[in-house]
Amino acid sequence: MVSGLKLGRNHYHNWTNCIGAFMSKMGARKFFSVLPLRLIEFDLNSLTYAQDSRSFLLLLIQRHLKIDANLDFFVEYFLPMIL
């Protein structure tokens, strides 16, 4: 529900921090099972690509997810998108 909100620029920072907090608390596997990335399902040239594909989540990964022993998730989740 939170990811679907339409917010103005003045609320974007708080909104991404909120989603980032969910990401940190849930961990990568649970978070992306609830809110999966849809990077290849939408036209990259679309004006709403970041919102539709949820590509804005990529920027939050570095700040809000810890690298741990479960690197297998990142390989199995992101590698098919890259290929």
PyMOL Python script that loads the backbone (N, CA, C, O; Angstrom):
from pymol import cmd

cmd.read_pdbstr("""\
ATOM      1  N   MET A   1       0.821  -1.181   0.000  1.00  0.00           N
ATOM      2  CA  MET A   1       0.000   0.000   0.000  1.00  0.00           C
ATOM      3  C   MET A   1       0.872   1.255   0.000  1.00  0.00           C
ATOM      4  O   MET A   1       0.582   2.214  -0.714  1.00  0.00           O
ATOM      5  N   VAL A   2       1.942   1.249   0.800  1.00  0.00           N
ATOM      6  CA  VAL A   2       2.811   2.417   0.909  1.00  0.00           C
ATOM      7  C   VAL A   2       3.507   2.697  -0.418  1.00  0.00           C
ATOM      8  O   VAL A   2       3.682   3.856  -0.793  1.00  0.00           O
ATOM      9  N   SER A   3       3.907   1.641  -1.131  1.00  0.00           N
ATOM     10  CA  SER A   3       4.646   1.850  -2.379  1.00  0.00           C
ATOM     11  C   SER A   3       3.772   2.458  -3.470  1.00  0.00           C
ATOM     12  O   SER A   3       4.298   3.048  -4.413  1.00  0.00           O
ATOM     13  N   GLY A   4       2.458   2.331  -3.365  1.00  0.00           N
ATOM     14  CA  GLY A   4       1.559   2.851  -4.376  1.00  0.00           C
ATOM     15  C   GLY A   4       1.129   4.289  -4.168  1.00  0.00           C
ATOM     16  O   GLY A   4       0.401   4.844  -4.991  1.00  0.00           O
ATOM     17  N   LEU A   5       1.566   4.896  -3.082  1.00  0.00           N
ATOM     18  CA  LEU A   5       1.176   6.281  -2.818  1.00  0.00           C
ATOM     19  C   LEU A   5       1.755   7.231  -3.848  1.00  0.00           C
ATOM     20  O   LEU A   5       2.892   7.065  -4.289  1.00  0.00           O
ATOM     21  N   LYS A   6       0.981   8.215  -4.224  1.00  0.00           N
ATOM     22  CA  LYS A   6       1.455   9.263  -5.132  1.00  0.00           C
ATOM     23  C   LYS A   6       1.769  10.482  -4.279  1.00  0.00           C
ATOM     24  O   LYS A   6       0.874  11.092  -3.694  1.00  0.00           O
ATOM     25  N   LEU A   7       3.049  10.830  -4.214  1.00  0.00           N
ATOM     26  CA  LEU A   7       3.487  11.902  -3.329  1.00  0.00           C
ATOM     27  C   LEU A   7       4.153  13.021  -4.103  1.00  0.00           C
ATOM     28  O   LEU A   7       4.696  12.813  -5.188  1.00  0.00           O
ATOM     29  N   GLY A   8       4.102  14.202  -3.531  1.00  0.00           N
ATOM     30  CA  GLY A   8       4.814  15.341  -4.091  1.00  0.00           C
ATOM     31  C   GLY A   8       6.284  15.276  -3.728  1.00  0.00           C
ATOM     32  O   GLY A   8       6.697  14.471  -2.894  1.00  0.00           O
ATOM     33  N   ARG A   9       7.060  16.124  -4.357  1.00  0.00           N
ATOM     34  CA  ARG A   9       8.504  16.125  -4.132  1.00  0.00           C
ATOM     35  C   ARG A   9       8.886  16.389  -2.680  1.00  0.00           C
ATOM     36  O   ARG A   9       9.884  15.856  -2.196  1.00  0.00           O
ATOM     37  N   ASN A  10       8.112  17.195  -1.993  1.00  0.00           N
ATOM     38  CA  ASN A  10       8.466  17.547  -0.614  1.00  0.00           C
ATOM     39  C   ASN A  10       8.297  16.378   0.355  1.00  0.00           C
ATOM     40  O   ASN A  10       8.794  16.454   1.479  1.00  0.00           O
ATOM     41  N   HIS A  11       7.623  15.316  -0.032  1.00  0.00           N
ATOM     42  CA  HIS A  11       7.435  14.144   0.835  1.00  0.00           C
ATOM     43  C   HIS A  11       8.247  12.944   0.384  1.00  0.00           C
ATOM     44  O   HIS A  11       8.244  11.915   1.060  1.00  0.00           O
ATOM     45  N   TYR A  12       8.948  13.049  -0.749  1.00  0.00           N
ATOM     46  CA  TYR A  12       9.650  11.898  -1.320  1.00  0.00           C
ATOM     47  C   TYR A  12      10.705  11.330  -0.375  1.00  0.00           C
ATOM     48  O   TYR A  12      10.798  10.111  -0.226  1.00  0.00           O
ATOM     49  N   HIS A  13      11.489  12.171   0.257  1.00  0.00           N
ATOM     50  CA  HIS A  13      12.554  11.707   1.147  1.00  0.00           C
ATOM     51  C   HIS A  13      11.980  10.901   2.326  1.00  0.00           C
ATOM     52  O   HIS A  13      12.490   9.829   2.649  1.00  0.00           O
ATOM     53  N   ASN A  14      10.941  11.408   2.952  1.00  0.00           N
ATOM     54  CA  ASN A  14      10.309  10.685   4.073  1.00  0.00           C
ATOM     55  C   ASN A  14       9.700   9.372   3.602  1.00  0.00           C
ATOM     56  O   ASN A  14       9.765   8.361   4.301  1.00  0.00           O
ATOM     57  N   TRP A  15       9.114   9.394   2.427  1.00  0.00           N
ATOM     58  CA  TRP A  15       8.470   8.201   1.871  1.00  0.00           C
ATOM     59  C   TRP A  15       9.505   7.117   1.589  1.00  0.00           C
ATOM     60  O   TRP A  15       9.281   5.955   1.929  1.00  0.00           O
ATOM     61  N   THR A  16      10.639   7.472   0.971  1.00  0.00           N
ATOM     62  CA  THR A  16      11.667   6.475   0.692  1.00  0.00           C
ATOM     63  C   THR A  16      12.313   5.977   1.980  1.00  0.00           C
ATOM     64  O   THR A  16      12.707   4.814   2.057  1.00  0.00           O
ATOM     65  N   ASN A  17      12.427   6.828   2.982  1.00  0.00           N
ATOM     66  CA  ASN A  17      12.946   6.370   4.274  1.00  0.00           C
ATOM     67  C   ASN A  17      12.005   5.354   4.916  1.00  0.00           C
ATOM     68  O   ASN A  17      12.455   4.395   5.542  1.00  0.00           O
ATOM     69  N   CYS A  18      10.716   5.563   4.760  1.00  0.00           N
ATOM     70  CA  CYS A  18       9.715   4.631   5.297  1.00  0.00           C
ATOM     71  C   CYS A  18       9.836   3.271   4.605  1.00  0.00           C
ATOM     72  O   CYS A  18       9.856   2.233   5.266  1.00  0.00           O
ATOM     73  N   ILE A  19       9.916   3.282   3.296  1.00  0.00           N
ATOM     74  CA  ILE A  19      10.063   2.025   2.556  1.00  0.00           C
ATOM     75  C   ILE A  19      11.406   1.379   2.888  1.00  0.00           C
ATOM     76  O   ILE A  19      11.493   0.157   3.013  1.00  0.00           O
ATOM     77  N   GLY A  20      12.448   2.190   3.029  1.00  0.00           N
ATOM     78  CA  GLY A  20      13.758   1.670   3.407  1.00  0.00           C
ATOM     79  C   GLY A  20      13.733   1.009   4.774  1.00  0.00           C
ATOM     80  O   GLY A  20      14.417   0.008   4.988  1.00  0.00           O
ATOM     81  N   ALA A  21      12.960   1.552   5.696  1.00  0.00           N
ATOM     82  CA  ALA A  21      12.831   0.953   7.027  1.00  0.00           C
ATOM     83  C   ALA A  21      12.167  -0.425   6.934  1.00  0.00           C
ATOM     84  O   ALA A  21      12.573  -1.363   7.620  1.00  0.00           O
ATOM     85  N   PHE A  22      11.143  -0.537   6.078  1.00  0.00           N
ATOM     86  CA  PHE A  22      10.521  -1.842   5.845  1.00  0.00           C
ATOM     87  C   PHE A  22      11.553  -2.807   5.274  1.00  0.00           C
ATOM     88  O   PHE A  22      11.625  -3.963   5.690  1.00  0.00           O
ATOM     89  N   MET A  23      12.347  -2.333   4.326  1.00  0.00           N
ATOM     90  CA  MET A  23      13.358  -3.156   3.678  1.00  0.00           C
ATOM     91  C   MET A  23      14.383  -3.670   4.695  1.00  0.00           C
ATOM     92  O   MET A  23      14.740  -4.848   4.682  1.00  0.00           O
ATOM     93  N   SER A  24      14.849  -2.789   5.563  1.00  0.00           N
ATOM     94  CA  SER A  24      15.836  -3.201   6.576  1.00  0.00           C
ATOM     95  C   SER A  24      15.253  -4.218   7.540  1.00  0.00           C
ATOM     96  O   SER A  24      15.901  -5.212   7.867  1.00  0.00           O
ATOM     97  N   LYS A  25      14.047  -3.977   7.989  1.00  0.00           N
ATOM     98  CA  LYS A  25      13.436  -4.837   8.996  1.00  0.00           C
ATOM     99  C   LYS A  25      13.087  -6.210   8.435  1.00  0.00           C
ATOM    100  O   LYS A  25      13.283  -7.226   9.101  1.00  0.00           O
ATOM    101  N   MET A  26      12.570  -6.236   7.212  1.00  0.00           N
ATOM    102  CA  MET A  26      12.106  -7.492   6.629  1.00  0.00           C
ATOM    103  C   MET A  26      13.237  -8.324   6.025  1.00  0.00           C
ATOM    104  O   MET A  26      13.149  -9.551   5.990  1.00  0.00           O
ATOM    105  N   GLY A  27      14.272  -7.686   5.561  1.00  0.00           N
ATOM    106  CA  GLY A  27      15.323  -8.400   4.840  1.00  0.00           C
ATOM    107  C   GLY A  27      14.949  -8.522   3.373  1.00  0.00           C
ATOM    108  O   GLY A  27      13.787  -8.363   2.999  1.00  0.00           O
ATOM    109  N   ALA A  28      15.940  -8.804   2.554  1.00  0.00           N
ATOM    110  CA  ALA A  28      15.750  -8.800   1.102  1.00  0.00           C
ATOM    111  C   ALA A  28      14.743  -9.834   0.625  1.00  0.00           C
ATOM    112  O   ALA A  28      13.855  -9.514  -0.166  1.00  0.00           O
ATOM    113  N   ARG A  29      14.868 -11.054   1.088  1.00  0.00           N
ATOM    114  CA  ARG A  29      13.997 -12.128   0.586  1.00  0.00           C
ATOM    115  C   ARG A  29      12.519 -11.833   0.852  1.00  0.00           C
ATOM    116  O   ARG A  29      11.700 -11.936  -0.061  1.00  0.00           O
ATOM    117  N   LYS A  30      12.172 -11.474   2.071  1.00  0.00           N
ATOM    118  CA  LYS A  30      10.771 -11.188   2.400  1.00  0.00           C
ATOM    119  C   LYS A  30      10.282  -9.915   1.711  1.00  0.00           C
ATOM    120  O   LYS A  30       9.168  -9.864   1.189  1.00  0.00           O
ATOM    121  N   PHE A  31      11.140  -8.883   1.719  1.00  0.00           N
ATOM    122  CA  PHE A  31      10.730  -7.606   1.140  1.00  0.00           C
ATOM    123  C   PHE A  31      10.407  -7.758  -0.346  1.00  0.00           C
ATOM    124  O   PHE A  31       9.355  -7.308  -0.798  1.00  0.00           O
ATOM    125  N   PHE A  32      11.300  -8.387  -1.106  1.00  0.00           N
ATOM    126  CA  PHE A  32      11.074  -8.507  -2.545  1.00  0.00           C
ATOM    127  C   PHE A  32      10.054  -9.580  -2.897  1.00  0.00           C
ATOM    128  O   PHE A  32       9.601  -9.631  -4.040  1.00  0.00           O
ATOM    129  N   SER A  33       9.681 -10.434  -1.960  1.00  0.00           N
ATOM    130  CA  SER A  33       8.567 -11.345  -2.238  1.00  0.00           C
ATOM    131  C   SER A  33       7.242 -10.601  -2.112  1.00  0.00           C
ATOM    132  O   SER A  33       6.277 -10.921  -2.806  1.00  0.00           O
ATOM    133  N   VAL A  34       7.196  -9.606  -1.226  1.00  0.00           N
ATOM    134  CA  VAL A  34       5.992  -8.793  -1.057  1.00  0.00           C
ATOM    135  C   VAL A  34       5.915  -7.697  -2.119  1.00  0.00           C
ATOM    136  O   VAL A  34       4.840  -7.415  -2.649  1.00  0.00           O
ATOM    137  N   LEU A  35       7.053  -7.083  -2.428  1.00  0.00           N
ATOM    138  CA  LEU A  35       7.102  -5.948  -3.348  1.00  0.00           C
ATOM    139  C   LEU A  35       8.188  -6.198  -4.402  1.00  0.00           C
ATOM    140  O   LEU A  35       9.261  -5.598  -4.338  1.00  0.00           O
ATOM    141  N   PRO A  36       7.914  -7.075  -5.366  1.00  0.00           N
ATOM    142  CA  PRO A  36       8.952  -7.439  -6.332  1.00  0.00           C
ATOM    143  C   PRO A  36       9.262  -6.310  -7.316  1.00  0.00           C
ATOM    144  O   PRO A  36       8.411  -5.481  -7.638  1.00  0.00           O
ATOM    145  N   LEU A  37      10.499  -6.312  -7.774  1.00  0.00           N
ATOM    146  CA  LEU A  37      10.889  -5.394  -8.839  1.00  0.00           C
ATOM    147  C   LEU A  37      10.260  -5.870 -10.143  1.00  0.00           C
ATOM    148  O   LEU A  37      10.115  -7.072 -10.365  1.00  0.00           O
ATOM    149  N   ARG A  38       9.892  -4.941 -10.989  1.00  0.00           N
ATOM    150  CA  ARG A  38       9.308  -5.281 -12.293  1.00  0.00           C
ATOM    151  C   ARG A  38      10.072  -4.522 -13.386  1.00  0.00           C
ATOM    152  O   ARG A  38       9.475  -3.813 -14.197  1.00  0.00           O
ATOM    153  N   LEU A  39      11.367  -4.679 -13.394  1.00  0.00           N
ATOM    154  CA  LEU A  39      12.248  -3.873 -14.244  1.00  0.00           C
ATOM    155  C   LEU A  39      12.073  -4.129 -15.729  1.00  0.00           C
ATOM    156  O   LEU A  39      12.211  -3.203 -16.528  1.00  0.00           O
ATOM    157  N   ILE A  40      11.775  -5.349 -16.116  1.00  0.00           N
ATOM    158  CA  ILE A  40      11.683  -5.665 -17.540  1.00  0.00           C
ATOM    159  C   ILE A  40      10.247  -5.753 -18.046  1.00  0.00           C
ATOM    160  O   ILE A  40      10.024  -6.093 -19.208  1.00  0.00           O
ATOM    161  N   GLU A  41       9.290  -5.458 -17.206  1.00  0.00           N
ATOM    162  CA  GLU A  41       7.889  -5.560 -17.584  1.00  0.00           C
ATOM    163  C   GLU A  41       7.314  -4.271 -18.147  1.00  0.00           C
ATOM    164  O   GLU A  41       6.197  -4.268 -18.664  1.00  0.00           O
ATOM    165  N   PHE A  42       8.066  -3.168 -18.054  1.00  0.00           N
ATOM    166  CA  PHE A  42       7.573  -1.877 -18.514  1.00  0.00           C
ATOM    167  C   PHE A  42       8.565  -1.240 -19.475  1.00  0.00           C
ATOM    168  O   PHE A  42       9.756  -1.551 -19.461  1.00  0.00           O
ATOM    169  N   ASP A  43       8.052  -0.345 -20.309  1.00  0.00           N
ATOM    170  CA  ASP A  43       8.887   0.371 -21.274  1.00  0.00           C
ATOM    171  C   ASP A  43       9.835   1.316 -20.550  1.00  0.00           C
ATOM    172  O   ASP A  43       9.401   2.167 -19.774  1.00  0.00           O
ATOM    173  N   LEU A  44      11.119   1.164 -20.806  1.00  0.00           N
ATOM    174  CA  LEU A  44      12.148   1.966 -20.161  1.00  0.00           C
ATOM    175  C   LEU A  44      12.008   3.452 -20.481  1.00  0.00           C
ATOM    176  O   LEU A  44      12.467   4.290 -19.704  1.00  0.00           O
ATOM    177  N   ASN A  45      11.401   3.787 -21.576  1.00  0.00           N
ATOM    178  CA  ASN A  45      11.235   5.189 -21.983  1.00  0.00           C
ATOM    179  C   ASN A  45       9.959   5.829 -21.448  1.00  0.00           C
ATOM    180  O   ASN A  45       9.694   7.001 -21.717  1.00  0.00           O
ATOM    181  N   SER A  46       9.187   5.088 -20.711  1.00  0.00           N
ATOM    182  CA  SER A  46       7.946   5.607 -20.142  1.00  0.00           C
ATOM    183  C   SER A  46       8.244   6.675 -19.084  1.00  0.00           C
ATOM    184  O   SER A  46       9.224   6.569 -18.347  1.00  0.00           O
ATOM    185  N   LEU A  47       7.409   7.683 -19.019  1.00  0.00           N
ATOM    186  CA  LEU A  47       7.586   8.738 -18.024  1.00  0.00           C
ATOM    187  C   LEU A  47       7.344   8.238 -16.599  1.00  0.00           C
ATOM    188  O   LEU A  47       7.817   8.847 -15.639  1.00  0.00           O
ATOM    189  N   THR A  48       6.624   7.156 -16.464  1.00  0.00           N
ATOM    190  CA  THR A  48       6.317   6.613 -15.145  1.00  0.00           C
ATOM    191  C   THR A  48       7.076   5.307 -14.871  1.00  0.00           C
ATOM    192  O   THR A  48       6.674   4.519 -14.015  1.00  0.00           O
ATOM    193  N   TYR A  49       8.171   5.085 -15.600  1.00  0.00           N
ATOM    194  CA  TYR A  49       8.916   3.825 -15.462  1.00  0.00           C
ATOM    195  C   TYR A  49       9.377   3.574 -14.028  1.00  0.00           C
ATOM    196  O   TYR A  49       9.205   2.467 -13.519  1.00  0.00           O
ATOM    197  N   ALA A  50       9.952   4.565 -13.371  1.00  0.00           N
ATOM    198  CA  ALA A  50      10.486   4.367 -12.011  1.00  0.00           C
ATOM    199  C   ALA A  50       9.403   3.900 -11.053  1.00  0.00           C
ATOM    200  O   ALA A  50       9.638   3.033 -10.212  1.00  0.00           O
ATOM    201  N   GLN A  51       8.224   4.473 -11.184  1.00  0.00           N
ATOM    202  CA  GLN A  51       7.140   4.093 -10.291  1.00  0.00           C
ATOM    203  C   GLN A  51       6.546   2.746 -10.692  1.00  0.00           C
ATOM    204  O   GLN A  51       6.324   1.889  -9.837  1.00  0.00           O
ATOM    205  N   ASP A  52       6.288   2.554 -11.978  1.00  0.00           N
ATOM    206  CA  ASP A  52       5.667   1.309 -12.441  1.00  0.00           C
ATOM    207  C   ASP A  52       6.560   0.094 -12.205  1.00  0.00           C
ATOM    208  O   ASP A  52       6.090  -0.958 -11.772  1.00  0.00           O
ATOM    209  N   SER A  53       7.844   0.247 -12.491  1.00  0.00           N
ATOM    210  CA  SER A  53       8.768  -0.880 -12.378  1.00  0.00           C
ATOM    211  C   SER A  53       9.337  -1.047 -10.979  1.00  0.00           C
ATOM    212  O   SER A  53       9.960  -2.060 -10.662  1.00  0.00           O
ATOM    213  N   ARG A  54       9.115  -0.042 -10.153  1.00  0.00           N
ATOM    214  CA  ARG A  54       9.670   0.008  -8.793  1.00  0.00           C
ATOM    215  C   ARG A  54      11.201   0.065  -8.810  1.00  0.00           C
ATOM    216  O   ARG A  54      11.854  -0.402  -7.877  1.00  0.00           O
ATOM    217  N   SER A  55      11.761   0.633  -9.861  1.00  0.00           N
ATOM    218  CA  SER A  55      13.219   0.732  -9.962  1.00  0.00           C
ATOM    219  C   SER A  55      13.804   1.673  -8.918  1.00  0.00           C
ATOM    220  O   SER A  55      15.003   1.614  -8.646  1.00  0.00           O
ATOM    221  N   PHE A  56      12.993   2.530  -8.333  1.00  0.00           N
ATOM    222  CA  PHE A  56      13.472   3.409  -7.265  1.00  0.00           C
ATOM    223  C   PHE A  56      13.970   2.602  -6.068  1.00  0.00           C
ATOM    224  O   PHE A  56      14.754   3.107  -5.265  1.00  0.00           O
ATOM    225  N   LEU A  57      13.522   1.359  -5.944  1.00  0.00           N
ATOM    226  CA  LEU A  57      13.968   0.499  -4.844  1.00  0.00           C
ATOM    227  C   LEU A  57      15.449   0.146  -4.955  1.00  0.00           C
ATOM    228  O   LEU A  57      16.100  -0.132  -3.947  1.00  0.00           O
ATOM    229  N   LEU A  58      15.979   0.156  -6.172  1.00  0.00           N
ATOM    230  CA  LEU A  58      17.391  -0.155  -6.358  1.00  0.00           C
ATOM    231  C   LEU A  58      18.276   0.831  -5.600  1.00  0.00           C
ATOM    232  O   LEU A  58      19.318   0.448  -5.069  1.00  0.00           O
ATOM    233  N   LEU A  59      17.869   2.084  -5.549  1.00  0.00           N
ATOM    234  CA  LEU A  59      18.644   3.098  -4.837  1.00  0.00           C
ATOM    235  C   LEU A  59      18.607   2.892  -3.327  1.00  0.00           C
ATOM    236  O   LEU A  59      19.515   3.326  -2.618  1.00  0.00           O
ATOM    237  N   LEU A  60      17.575   2.240  -2.839  1.00  0.00           N
ATOM    238  CA  LEU A  60      17.423   2.027  -1.397  1.00  0.00           C
ATOM    239  C   LEU A  60      18.200   0.816  -0.895  1.00  0.00           C
ATOM    240  O   LEU A  60      18.485   0.712   0.298  1.00  0.00           O
ATOM    241  N   ILE A  61      18.539  -0.089  -1.786  1.00  0.00           N
ATOM    242  CA  ILE A  61      19.215  -1.324  -1.376  1.00  0.00           C
ATOM    243  C   ILE A  61      20.534  -1.027  -0.678  1.00  0.00           C
ATOM    244  O   ILE A  61      20.816  -1.589   0.380  1.00  0.00           O
ATOM    245  N   GLN A  62      21.330  -0.162  -1.250  1.00  0.00           N
ATOM    246  CA  GLN A  62      22.645   0.110  -0.671  1.00  0.00           C
ATOM    247  C   GLN A  62      22.552   0.706   0.729  1.00  0.00           C
ATOM    248  O   GLN A  62      23.357   0.379   1.601  1.00  0.00           O
ATOM    249  N   ARG A  63      21.585   1.570   0.944  1.00  0.00           N
ATOM    250  CA  ARG A  63      21.443   2.223   2.254  1.00  0.00           C
ATOM    251  C   ARG A  63      20.753   1.365   3.296  1.00  0.00           C
ATOM    252  O   ARG A  63      21.051   1.477   4.485  1.00  0.00           O
ATOM    253  N   HIS A  64      19.836   0.508   2.869  1.00  0.00           N
ATOM    254  CA  HIS A  64      18.961  -0.144   3.842  1.00  0.00           C
ATOM    255  C   HIS A  64      19.109  -1.655   3.975  1.00  0.00           C
ATOM    256  O   HIS A  64      18.535  -2.243   4.891  1.00  0.00           O
ATOM    257  N   LEU A  65      19.858  -2.296   3.093  1.00  0.00           N
ATOM    258  CA  LEU A  65      20.054  -3.738   3.227  1.00  0.00           C
ATOM    259  C   LEU A  65      21.495  -4.029   3.577  1.00  0.00           C
ATOM    260  O   LEU A  65      22.420  -3.434   3.023  1.00  0.00           O
ATOM    261  N   LYS A  66      21.668  -4.942   4.494  1.00  0.00           N
ATOM    262  CA  LYS A  66      23.012  -5.352   4.896  1.00  0.00           C
ATOM    263  C   LYS A  66      23.440  -6.553   4.071  1.00  0.00           C
ATOM    264  O   LYS A  66      22.638  -7.438   3.773  1.00  0.00           O
ATOM    265  N   ILE A  67      24.702  -6.570   3.710  1.00  0.00           N
ATOM    266  CA  ILE A  67      25.251  -7.746   3.036  1.00  0.00           C
ATOM    267  C   ILE A  67      25.502  -8.790   4.122  1.00  0.00           C
ATOM    268  O   ILE A  67      26.200  -8.533   5.103  1.00  0.00           O
ATOM    269  N   ASP A  68      24.928  -9.948   3.931  1.00  0.00           N
ATOM    270  CA  ASP A  68      25.097 -11.013   4.921  1.00  0.00           C
ATOM    271  C   ASP A  68      25.433 -12.318   4.215  1.00  0.00           C
ATOM    272  O   ASP A  68      25.755 -12.328   3.026  1.00  0.00           O
ATOM    273  N   ALA A  69      25.358 -13.388   4.936  1.00  0.00           N
ATOM    274  CA  ALA A  69      25.721 -14.689   4.382  1.00  0.00           C
ATOM    275  C   ALA A  69      24.705 -15.191   3.356  1.00  0.00           C
ATOM    276  O   ALA A  69      24.957 -16.198   2.695  1.00  0.00           O
ATOM    277  N   ASN A  70      23.584 -14.528   3.210  1.00  0.00           N
ATOM    278  CA  ASN A  70      22.541 -14.967   2.287  1.00  0.00           C
ATOM    279  C   ASN A  70      22.684 -14.331   0.910  1.00  0.00           C
ATOM    280  O   ASN A  70      21.695 -13.879   0.333  1.00  0.00           O
ATOM    281  N   LEU A  71      23.877 -14.292   0.389  1.00  0.00           N
ATOM    282  CA  LEU A  71      24.106 -13.717  -0.931  1.00  0.00           C
ATOM    283  C   LEU A  71      23.444 -14.531  -2.030  1.00  0.00           C
ATOM    284  O   LEU A  71      23.246 -14.031  -3.137  1.00  0.00           O
ATOM    285  N   ASP A  72      23.099 -15.780  -1.737  1.00  0.00           N
ATOM    286  CA  ASP A  72      22.432 -16.600  -2.740  1.00  0.00           C
ATOM    287  C   ASP A  72      21.127 -15.968  -3.207  1.00  0.00           C
ATOM    288  O   ASP A  72      20.758 -16.109  -4.373  1.00  0.00           O
ATOM    289  N   PHE A  73      20.426 -15.277  -2.319  1.00  0.00           N
ATOM    290  CA  PHE A  73      19.186 -14.601  -2.720  1.00  0.00           C
ATOM    291  C   PHE A  73      19.469 -13.562  -3.796  1.00  0.00           C
ATOM    292  O   PHE A  73      18.766 -13.511  -4.805  1.00  0.00           O
ATOM    293  N   PHE A  74      20.486 -12.736  -3.594  1.00  0.00           N
ATOM    294  CA  PHE A  74      20.793 -11.685  -4.554  1.00  0.00           C
ATOM    295  C   PHE A  74      21.163 -12.275  -5.912  1.00  0.00           C
ATOM    296  O   PHE A  74      20.780 -11.736  -6.950  1.00  0.00           O
ATOM    297  N   VAL A  75      21.896 -13.367  -5.906  1.00  0.00           N
ATOM    298  CA  VAL A  75      22.273 -14.013  -7.162  1.00  0.00           C
ATOM    299  C   VAL A  75      21.043 -14.569  -7.853  1.00  0.00           C
ATOM    300  O   VAL A  75      20.852 -14.340  -9.047  1.00  0.00           O
ATOM    301  N   GLU A  76      20.204 -15.294  -7.126  1.00  0.00           N
ATOM    302  CA  GLU A  76      19.043 -15.913  -7.763  1.00  0.00           C
ATOM    303  C   GLU A  76      17.967 -14.900  -8.132  1.00  0.00           C
ATOM    304  O   GLU A  76      17.179 -15.166  -9.040  1.00  0.00           O
ATOM    305  N   TYR A  77      17.903 -13.763  -7.472  1.00  0.00           N
ATOM    306  CA  TYR A  77      16.877 -12.760  -7.760  1.00  0.00           C
ATOM    307  C   TYR A  77      17.308 -11.804  -8.860  1.00  0.00           C
ATOM    308  O   TYR A  77      16.540 -11.544  -9.786  1.00  0.00           O
ATOM    309  N   PHE A  78      18.531 -11.274  -8.773  1.00  0.00           N
ATOM    310  CA  PHE A  78      18.963 -10.235  -9.695  1.00  0.00           C
ATOM    311  C   PHE A  78      19.624 -10.761 -10.965  1.00  0.00           C
ATOM    312  O   PHE A  78      19.523 -10.116 -12.009  1.00  0.00           O
ATOM    313  N   LEU A  79      20.291 -11.899 -10.911  1.00  0.00           N
ATOM    314  CA  LEU A  79      20.989 -12.396 -12.080  1.00  0.00           C
ATOM    315  C   LEU A  79      20.047 -12.675 -13.272  1.00  0.00           C
ATOM    316  O   LEU A  79      20.398 -12.313 -14.395  1.00  0.00           O
ATOM    317  N   PRO A  80      18.886 -13.293 -13.081  1.00  0.00           N
ATOM    318  CA  PRO A  80      17.985 -13.473 -14.233  1.00  0.00           C
ATOM    319  C   PRO A  80      17.549 -12.142 -14.865  1.00  0.00           C
ATOM    320  O   PRO A  80      17.354 -12.073 -16.079  1.00  0.00           O
ATOM    321  N   MET A  81      17.397 -11.099 -14.062  1.00  0.00           N
ATOM    322  CA  MET A  81      17.033  -9.788 -14.627  1.00  0.00           C
ATOM    323  C   MET A  81      18.166  -9.221 -15.465  1.00  0.00           C
ATOM    324  O   MET A  81      17.941  -8.604 -16.506  1.00  0.00           O
ATOM    325  N   ILE A  82      19.393  -9.441 -14.993  1.00  0.00           N
ATOM    326  CA  ILE A  82      20.556  -8.929 -15.705  1.00  0.00           C
ATOM    327  C   ILE A  82      20.736  -9.662 -17.037  1.00  0.00           C
ATOM    328  O   ILE A  82      21.040  -9.056 -18.065  1.00  0.00           O
ATOM    329  N   LEU A  83      20.541 -10.979 -16.990  1.00  0.00           N
ATOM    330  CA  LEU A  83      20.702 -11.778 -18.226  1.00  0.00           C
ATOM    331  C   LEU A  83      19.578 -11.500 -19.188  1.00  0.00           C
ATOM    332  O   LEU A  83      19.540 -12.074 -20.276  1.00  0.00           O
TER     333      LEU A  83
END
""", "prot")
cmd.dss("prot")
cmd.show_as("cartoon", "prot")
cmd.util.cbc("prot")
cmd.orient("prot")
